[in-house]
Amino acid sequence: MRIDKCLIPCCVTAIAAATAVEPVSATEVDSLLSPVPTPVVGEWYKTSVVGNATGELVDLTGLGGNLESAQPTPANGVLKLTTADDVNDKVEIATFDDYGLASSTLNSIGLSFSYYKETVPGGNAFAAPALRIAIFNPSGTGSGIDDSYGQLVYEPYWNQPGGGAPAAPADAWQTVSIDPDTGNGFGDASGGWWWTGGFGIANAAGGPPLRSLAEWEDAFVAAADPDFADARVVGFSFGLGSYNLDNIGYVDDFAITGTDANATYDFVIPEPTSLTLLAIGGLTMLRRRR
């Protein structure tokens, strides 16, 4: 998965001067929008939906088990991500802002979210909703390995107790908390993030090498790509990538701290629109007349 770079420059330009404060309450996300040239801060977009993959907001009422009873924010909805039986299926749901210089933000950021992986017979047992951080320099001129855009990817199966890459826990809500040192162990396979390529460092293609965010900052500095000095953290996304066949995952309660644009997001079921309410009222009047 990869966010379309054409979405990024306008977003960064429009909000670079903004300074955020600690959020006092969660922003309710009640819609997933189609990509636009200038994303709106606080909105979430379907930046990539390929094949029979889906990304939608759903109500868990009546589904039972841990999925319903232990959902992070009861009875108001979650983000659901699915892939089918094609290796090309993938889905990515993203939000954009200017979170600050990557060189400093990777050393101060705090992230948390809850996810649930549903058992699907024959599905990829390892895959679960992944979190991505988009890094971009709108003035960069590099290409290939020196591209001025890339994503750090946090895969739950790379970050289980004991290291290695065991199957992600299934059929129970999991809560993840991440700081700059989560996954320490420079380039090992015992936890951390992998990189999609750019700023002088090659695509890890799913990892390893795996590094903590602080270690990645050190790696970018060591790579000495001139575009990294002014690169910004510009987006976060959740998704399921290609080759993760027959997967169903859920995400909720995403929090970002330690950046220039802190936020907390709660995925919810959309409220009925005014037009829908008017339509219902009209049908009621019509039935009464009959």
Residue pairs with C-beta under 8 A, 6 or more apart in sequence:
1 48
1 90
1 91
1 92
1 132
1 151
1 237
1 239
1 240
1 241
1 242
2 48
2 92
2 151
2 196
3 47
3 48
3 92
3 94
3 132
3 134
3 151
3 235
3 237
4 35
4 47
4 48
5 136
5 149
6 37
7 35
7 36
7 37
7 39
7 45
7 47
7 96
8 96
8 134
8 136
8 138
8 149
8 234
8 235
9 136
9 138
10 37
10 38
10 39
11 38
11 39
11 41
11 96
11 97
11 98
11 234
11 235
12 98
12 136
12 138
12 232
12 234
13 138
14 38
15 41
15 97
15 98
15 261
16 98
16 232
18 41
18 97
18 98
18 260
18 261
19 260
20 97
20 259
20 260
20 261
20 262
20 263
21 262
22 257
22 262
23 262
23 263
23 264
25 264
26 253
26 264
26 265
26 266
27 42
27 263
27 264
27 265
27 266
28 76
28 266
28 268
29 43
29 44
29 57
29 79
29 265
29 266
29 267
29 268
30 57
30 77
30 268
30 269
30 270
30 271
31 43
31 44
31 57
31 270
32 44
32 45
32 46
32 55
32 56
32 57
32 79
32 93
33 43
33 44
33 45
33 46
34 45
34 46
35 45
35 46
35 47
36 45
39 45
39 95
39 96
41 96
41 97
41 261
42 95
42 97
42 263
43 95
44 93
44 94
44 95
44 265
45 93
45 94
45 95
45 96
46 55
46 91
46 92
46 93
47 92
47 93
47 94
47 237
48 90
48 91
48 92
48 239
49 55
49 90
49 91
49 92
50 88
50 89
50 90
50 91
50 242
51 83
51 84
51 86
51 88
51 89
51 90
52 83
52 84
52 85
52 86
52 89
53 81
53 82
53 83
53 84
53 89
53 90
53 91
53 240
54 80
54 81
54 82
54 91
55 79
55 80
55 81
55 82
55 91
55 92
55 93
55 239
56 79
56 80
57 77
57 78
57 79
57 80
57 267
57 268
57 269
57 270
58 77
58 78
58 79
58 80
58 250
58 269
59 75
59 77
59 269
60 67
60 68
60 71
60 75
60 77
60 78
60 250
61 68
61 75
62 68
65 171
66 116
66 171
66 172
66 173
67 116
67 118
67 171
67 173
67 250
70 172
70 173
71 78
71 116
71 173
71 250
71 252
72 78
72 114
72 173
72 175
72 252
72 253
73 252
73 253
73 266
73 268
76 266
76 268
76 269
77 267
77 268
77 269
78 116
78 250
78 251
78 252
78 267
79 93
79 238
79 250
79 251
79 252
79 267
80 248
80 249
80 250
81 91
81 93
81 129
81 238
81 239
81 240
81 247
81 248
81 249
81 250
81 251
82 91
82 240
82 247
82 248
82 249
83 89
83 90
83 91
83 240
83 244
83 245
83 246
83 247
84 245
84 246
85 245
85 246
86 245
87 242
87 243
87 245
88 242
89 240
89 242
89 244
89 245
90 239
90 240
90 241
90 242
90 244
91 239
91 240
92 132
92 237
92 238
92 239
93 237
93 238
93 239
94 132
94 134
94 235
94 236
94 237
95 235
95 236
95 237
95 263
95 265
96 134
96 234
96 235
97 234
97 235
97 261
97 263
98 232
98 233
98 234
98 260
98 261
99 105
99 109
99 232
99 233
99 234
99 256
99 259
99 260
99 261
100 232
100 233
100 259
100 260
100 261
101 230
101 231
101 232
101 233
102 135
102 217
102 220
102 228
102 231
102 232
102 233
103 217
103 220
103 221
103 228
103 229
103 231
105 233
105 258
105 259
105 260
106 180
106 213
106 214
106 216
106 217
106 233
107 180
107 213
107 214
107 217
108 180
108 258
108 259
109 178
109 179
109 180
109 213
109 233
109 256
109 257
109 258
109 259
110 177
110 178
110 179
110 255
110 256
110 257
110 258
111 131
111 176
111 177
111 178
111 236
111 254
111 255
111 256
111 257
112 175
112 176
112 177
112 178
112 253
112 254
112 255
113 131
113 175
113 176
113 238
113 251
113 252
113 253
113 254
113 255
114 173
114 174
114 175
114 176
114 251
114 252
114 253
115 128
115 129
115 156
115 173
115 174
115 176
115 249
115 250
115 251
116 171
116 172
116 173
116 174
116 249
116 250
116 251
117 127
117 128
117 129
117 156
117 168
117 169
117 170
117 171
117 174
117 247
117 248
117 249
118 170
118 171
118 248
118 249
118 250
119 170
119 171
120 246
120 247
120 248
122 245
122 246
123 245
123 246
123 247
123 248
124 243
124 244
124 245
124 246
124 247
125 167
125 168
125 170
126 157
126 165
126 166
126 167
126 168
127 157
127 168
127 240
127 241
127 244
127 247
127 249
128 155
128 156
128 157
128 168
128 247
128 249
129 156
129 238
129 239
129 240
129 249
129 250
129 251
130 153
130 154
130 155
130 156
130 238
130 239
130 240
130 241
131 153
131 154
131 176
131 178
131 236
131 237
131 238
132 151
132 152
132 153
132 154
132 235
132 236
132 237
132 238
132 239
133 151
133 152
133 193
133 213
133 233
133 235
133 236
134 149
134 150
134 151
134 233
134 234
134 235
134 236
134 237
135 149
135 150
135 151
135 152
135 198
135 199
135 231
135 232
135 233
135 234
136 148
136 149
136 231
136 232
136 234
136 235
137 148
137 149
137 227
137 228
137 230
137 231
137 232
138 148
138 232
139 148
139 227
139 230
140 147
140 148
140 149
140 227
140 230
140 231
141 148
141 227
142 148
142 198
142 199
142 200
142 225
142 227
145 197
145 198
145 200
145 201
145 202
146 198
146 199
146 200
146 225
146 227
147 197
147 198
147 199
148 198
148 199
148 227
148 231
149 198
150 195
150 196
150 197
150 198
150 199
150 201
151 195
151 196
151 237
152 193
152 194
152 195
152 196
152 213
152 216
153 193
153 194
153 195
153 196
153 207
154 176
154 178
154 192
154 193
155 194
155 206
155 207
156 168
156 169
156 174
156 176
157 165
157 166
157 167
157 168
158 165
158 183
158 189
158 191
158 192
158 194
158 207
158 210
159 176
159 182
159 183
159 191
159 192
160 166
160 168
160 169
163 188
163 189
163 190
163 191
164 189
164 190
165 189
168 174
178 213
179 213
180 212
180 213
180 214
181 212
181 213
181 214
182 191
182 192
182 212
182 213
183 190
183 191
183 192
183 193
183 210
183 211
183 212
183 215
184 191
184 192
184 212
184 214
184 215
185 191
185 192
185 210
185 211
185 212
186 209
186 211
186 215
186 218
187 208
187 209
187 210
187 211
187 215
188 208
188 209
188 210
189 207
189 208
189 210
190 210
191 210
192 207
192 210
192 211
192 212
192 215
193 207
193 210
193 211
193 212
193 213
193 216
194 204
194 205
194 206
194 207
194 208
194 209
194 210
195 201
195 203
195 204
195 209
195 216
196 203
196 204
197 203
197 204
199 220
199 223
199 225
199 227
199 228
199 231
200 220
200 223
200 224
200 225
200 228
201 219
201 220
201 223
201 225
204 210
211 219
220 228
220 231
221 228
233 259
236 254
236 256
238 251
238 254
240 247
240 249
251 267
252 266
252 267
253 264
253 265
253 266
254 264
254 265
255 263
255 264
255 265
256 262
256 263
256 264
272 280
